[in-house]
Amino acid sequence: AIQPSMSQLSNFDPNEVGNPNNNIFGLPFSEAESALVLLPVPWEVTVSYGAGTSRAAEHIWKASIQVDLLDTDVPDGWKKGFYLRETNKKILLKSDYLRKEAELFIDYISKGEIVGNNKFMCKSLKEINEGGIMLNNWVFEQTNELLEQGKLVGLIGGDHSTPLGYIKALAKKHGSFGILQIDAHCDLRKSYEHFTYSHASVMYNVLSEIEGVEKLVQVGIRDFCSEEWDYINNSNGRVVTYFDKDIKTRQYEGETWKLITDEIVNQLPQLVYISFDIDGLDPKLCPNTGTPVQGGFESEEILYLFKKIVDSGKQLIGFDFVEVGVGETDWDSNVGAHLLWRMCNLMVKNTPSN
């Protein structure tokens, strides 16, 4: 890997206010010099409730300039270089266009209408599903190229459908691994609202299309349907779900979060990919996320879990961070930027120094 130039680092003061002319967190690295590259995927075609997450990466970037650069768990992590790519405007425009079609389609089927009776709706559905395939291929190509260059990759959504192509690229590189999913929802529905690549179907699609994902461990789930419940129970242990209610019950009855996190970490294989839907947190931290559900975690509880994975000697091979909403105050982006900072540092913690 190309090393960050010492002249850049010697002229960079991490105690100063972040420089908006630099990259994310005000860091002075180019993509070539960075160990970790963040890929924005501005896509939210199938969101069924609140929108805005397609523009999350830009808002997180703006908020990141306010993040102080000392993480006591990984004090020099940032020196390995983090870099956020520019948002691809063509993907964003395609998302905006198909989003409007999807809104009309969702409204149509919500009234009990039959899709086959309406040529326009049939055409819309075909376009939306083809758009999902296009996006998956684009994400695969982008992330595969970065992985082949030896980069670590973090994907910034967009909605939760966005990481499928990246998870495919990781399977190509690593063979087999496990996924830790932080989420209020299972995302195990088959083709939700007729959309094959819906945000509500991402883990169904991952498990159907990617053999290398040997295990999915879900944490914080509190809004799910009987189809998903049956899927989990019939998965022969490939899916292990820690429901929010069950975690809380165990804590109310005296179990510590440490005990529960040790159990979660033990469920994971050696290589771990983190899929972090911000709605896994308490909605006071993400009020503008697409489908907020009461309950969930404090941010430090989840960061503690991530740290326990790294401390256990298991290897983080990638992450996505999705469904960060955009609101009037940008509170969601502020929370998102701080969480992203900590995740980036943990991601590079066990990688050799440049």
C-alpha positions in Angstrom: 0.0 0.0 0.0 1.1 3.6 -0.6 2.1 5.2 2.6 0.6 8.5 3.7 3.3 11.1 3.0 5.1 12.2 6.2 5.1 15.8 5.0 1.3 15.8 4.9 1.1 14.3 8.4 3.8 16.6 9.8 1.8 19.6 8.6 -1.5 18.2 9.9 -2.6 19.1 13.4 -5.3 16.7 14.7 -6.1 19.2 17.5 -7.2 21.9 15.1 -10.7 22.4 13.7 -11.4 20.1 10.7 -10.4 21.5 7.3 -13.3 21.3 4.9 -10.9 21.4 2.0 -9.6 18.0 3.1 -11.5 14.7 2.9 -13.8 13.1 5.5 -13.1 14.0 9.2 -10.8 16.8 7.7 -8.1 14.2 7.0 -5.4 15.1 4.5 -5.2 11.7 2.6 -5.8 10.8 -1.0 -7.5 7.6 -1.9 -4.2 6.0 -2.9 -2.7 6.8 0.5 -5.7 5.5 2.5 -6.0 2.0 4.1 -9.8 2.4 4.3 -12.0 3.7 1.4 -15.6 4.7 2.1 -17.9 4.2 -0.9 -21.2 6.2 -0.9 -24.1 4.4 -2.5 -26.9 7.0 -2.9 -29.8 4.7 -3.5 -33.2 4.5 -1.8 -35.7 3.3 -4.5 -37.8 0.9 -2.4 -38.0 2.6 1.0 -41.6 2.2 2.1 -41.9 5.0 4.8 -39.4 7.9 5.1 -36.9 9.0 2.5 -33.7 11.0 2.5 -31.0 8.4 3.1 -29.7 8.6 -0.5 -28.1 11.9 0.4 -26.7 10.7 3.8 -23.1 10.5 2.8 -22.8 14.2 2.0 -24.5 15.1 5.3 -22.2 12.8 7.2 -19.2 14.3 5.5 -20.2 17.8 6.6 -20.9 16.7 10.1 -17.6 14.8 10.2 -15.5 18.0 10.2 -16.8 18.5 13.8 -15.6 15.1 15.0 -12.5 15.3 17.3 -9.8 13.0 16.2 -8.8 11.1 19.4 -10.3 7.6 19.8 -8.7 6.2 22.9 -9.4 2.6 21.7 -7.3 3.1 18.6 -5.4 6.4 19.1 -3.5 6.4 15.8 -6.0 4.6 13.7 -6.7 7.6 11.5 -3.0 7.8 10.5 -3.6 4.8 8.3 -5.8 7.0 6.2 -9.6 7.1 5.6 -11.0 8.5 2.4 -14.6 9.1 1.2 -15.2 8.9 -2.5 -17.4 11.4 -4.2 -21.1 10.5 -4.6 -21.8 9.2 -8.1 -24.4 11.6 -9.5 -25.7 9.2 -12.2 -26.6 6.6 -9.5 -28.3 9.3 -7.4 -30.3 10.6 -10.4 -31.3 7.0 -11.2 -32.4 6.5 -7.6 -34.4 9.7 -7.6 -36.2 8.7 -10.8 -37.0 5.2 -9.8 -38.0 6.4 -6.3 -40.9 8.4 -7.8 -42.0 5.3 -9.8 -41.8 3.2 -6.7 -43.9 5.7 -4.7 -46.7 5.5 -7.3 -46.4 1.7 -7.4 -46.5 1.3 -3.6 -49.6 3.6 -3.5 -51.3 1.5 -6.2 -50.8 -1.9 -4.5 -51.6 -0.4 -1.1 -55.2 0.0 -2.3 -55.4 -3.7 -3.1 -55.1 -3.2 -6.9 -53.8 -6.1 -9.1 -50.5 -5.2 -10.7 -51.2 -7.4 -13.8 -54.3 -5.2 -14.6 -52.2 -2.1 -15.2 -49.6 -1.9 -18.0 -48.0 1.2 -16.6 -47.5 -0.5 -13.2 -46.1 -3.7 -14.8 -43.6 -1.5 -16.7 -42.7 0.4 -13.5 -42.1 -2.8 -11.6 -39.8 -4.2 -14.4 -37.8 -0.9 -14.4 -37.4 -0.8 -10.6 -36.3 -4.5 -10.5 -33.8 -3.9 -13.4 -32.5 -0.8 -11.5 -31.8 -3.0 -8.5 -29.8 -5.4 -10.6 -27.9 -2.5 -12.2 -27.1 -1.1 -8.8 -25.9 -4.5 -7.4 -23.5 -4.9 -10.3 -22.2 -1.4 -10.0 -21.5 -1.9 -6.2 -19.9 -5.2 -6.9 -17.5 -3.7 -9.5 -16.6 -0.7 -7.4 -15.9 -2.7 -4.2 -14.2 -5.6 -6.0 -11.7 -3.3 -7.6 -10.9 -1.7 -4.2 -10.5 -5.1 -2.5 -8.2 -6.2 -5.3 -6.1 -3.1 -4.6 -5.8 -4.3 -1.0 -8.1 -1.6 0.4 -10.5 -2.0 3.3 -13.9 -0.8 2.3 -16.8 0.7 4.2 -20.1 1.3 2.3 -22.2 4.3 3.2 -25.9 4.0 2.2 -28.5 4.7 1.0 -31.0 2.2 2.1 -30.3 -1.3 3.3 -30.5 -2.9 -0.2 -27.2 -1.2 -1.1 -24.5 -3.6 0.2 -25.6 -6.8 -1.6 -22.9 -6.3 -4.4 -20.3 -5.5 -1.8 -21.0 -8.7 0.2 -20.7 -10.6 -3.1 -17.3 -9.0 -3.7 -16.2 -10.0 -0.2 -17.3 -13.6 -0.8 -15.1 -13.6 -3.9 -12.1 -12.4 -1.9 -12.5 -14.3 1.3 -14.6 -17.4 0.5 -16.6 -17.7 3.7 -17.4 -15.4 6.5 -20.2 -14.3 8.9 -22.4 -11.2 9.0 -23.3 -9.3 12.2 -26.4 -7.3 11.4 -27.5 -4.5 13.7 -31.1 -3.6 12.8 -34.7 -3.1 14.0 -35.8 -5.3 11.1 -34.8 -8.8 9.9 -34.8 -7.9 6.2 -35.6 -11.5 5.4 -38.7 -11.0 3.3 -38.9 -12.5 -0.1 -39.4 -9.7 -2.7 -41.2 -7.2 -0.4 -44.0 -5.2 -2.2 -43.0 -7.1 -5.4 -39.5 -5.5 -5.4 -36.9 -8.3 -5.7 -34.1 -6.1 -4.4 -36.0 -4.3 -1.7 -34.3 -2.9 1.5 -36.6 -5.3 3.4 -35.2 -8.3 1.5 -31.5 -7.7 1.6 -30.6 -10.5 4.0 -32.9 -12.9 2.2 -31.1 -12.1 -1.0 -27.7 -12.3 0.7 -28.4 -15.8 2.1 -30.0 -17.0 -1.2 -27.3 -15.7 -3.6 -24.1 -15.9 -1.6 -23.1 -19.3 -0.3 -20.0 -17.8 1.3 -22.1 -16.2 4.0 -22.0 -19.1 6.5 -23.8 -17.4 9.3 -26.0 -14.3 9.9 -26.2 -13.0 13.5 -28.9 -10.4 13.9 -29.0 -8.1 16.9 -31.7 -5.7 18.0 -34.6 -7.0 15.9 -38.0 -5.7 17.1 -40.2 -5.4 14.0 -40.7 -8.6 11.9 -43.4 -10.7 10.3 -44.3 -14.4 10.5 -42.6 -15.1 7.2 -39.3 -13.9 8.7 -39.9 -15.7 12.0 -40.4 -19.0 10.0 -37.2 -18.3 7.9 -35.1 -17.9 11.1 -36.5 -21.1 12.7 -36.0 -23.1 9.5 -32.5 -21.9 8.8 -30.7 -24.8 10.7 -28.7 -22.2 12.7 -27.5 -20.2 9.7 -29.5 -17.3 11.1 -29.2 -16.6 14.8 -31.4 -13.6 16.0 -31.1 -11.7 19.2 -34.4 -10.0 19.5 -34.4 -6.6 21.3 -37.2 -7.8 23.7 -35.2 -10.9 24.6 -32.0 -8.9 25.2 -33.8 -6.5 27.4 -35.5 -9.3 29.3 -32.2 -10.9 30.0 -30.8 -7.6 31.2 -33.9 -6.9 33.4 -33.3 -10.3 35.1 -29.7 -9.5 35.9 -27.5 -10.5 33.0 -24.9 -8.0 31.9 -24.4 -6.7 28.4 -20.9 -8.2 28.6 -22.3 -11.7 29.1 -24.7 -11.2 26.2 -22.0 -9.7 23.9 -19.6 -12.6 24.7 -22.3 -15.0 23.5 -22.9 -13.0 20.3 -19.2 -12.8 19.5 -19.0 -16.6 20.1 -21.7 -17.1 17.5 -19.6 -15.4 14.8 -17.0 -17.1 12.6 -13.4 -15.8 12.3 -14.1 -13.3 9.5 -16.9 -10.9 10.3 -18.7 -8.3 8.1 -20.8 -5.7 10.0 -24.1 -4.6 8.4 -25.2 -1.6 10.5 -28.7 -0.2 9.9 -28.8 2.8 12.1 -32.4 2.0 13.0 -31.0 -0.7 15.3 -30.4 2.2 17.7 -32.9 4.0 19.9 -34.7 6.4 17.5 -33.8 9.4 19.6 -30.4 8.9 17.9 -31.8 8.6 14.4 -35.3 10.2 14.3 -35.2 10.6 10.5 -34.3 7.1 9.6 -36.6 5.5 7.1 -38.6 3.1 9.4 -37.9 4.0 13.1 -39.1 1.6 15.8 -39.1 2.4 19.5 -36.6 0.4 21.6 -33.1 -0.4 20.4 -29.6 0.5 21.7 -27.5 3.3 22.9 -24.5 4.0 20.6 -21.9 2.9 23.1 -23.6 -0.5 23.6 -23.1 -1.3 19.9 -19.6 0.1 19.8 -18.8 -2.1 22.8 -20.0 -5.1 20.8 -17.9 -4.1 17.8 -14.8 -3.7 20.1 -15.4 -7.1 21.6 -15.3 -8.7 18.2 -11.9 -7.0 17.5 -10.6 -7.9 21.0 -11.6 -11.5 20.5 -9.0 -11.8 17.7 -11.7 -12.1 15.0 -11.1 -10.0 11.9 -13.4 -7.3 10.6 -13.4 -7.6 6.8 -15.8 -4.8 5.9 -18.9 -2.9 6.9 -21.9 -1.0 5.7 -23.6 1.8 7.5 -27.1 2.5 6.1 -30.4 4.2 6.6 -29.0 7.4 8.1 -31.8 9.9 7.6 -31.6 13.6 6.7 -33.5 15.9 8.9 -33.8 19.7 9.6 -31.2 19.8 12.3 -28.8 17.1 10.9 -28.8 15.4 14.2 -28.8 12.0 12.5 -25.8 13.0 10.4 -24.0 14.1 13.6 -24.6 10.8 15.3 -23.7 9.0 12.0 -20.4 10.8 11.7 -19.3 9.9 15.3 -20.3 6.3 14.8 -18.5 6.1 11.5 -15.4 7.5 13.0 -15.3 4.8 15.7 -16.1 2.1 13.1 -13.3 3.3 10.8 -10.8 3.1 13.7 -11.8 -0.4 14.7 -11.7 -1.5 11.1 -8.0 -0.6 10.8 -7.0 -1.6 14.3 -5.7 -5.1 13.5 -4.3 -4.2 10.1 -0.5 -3.9 9.9 0.8 -0.3 10.0 1.8 1.1 6.6 
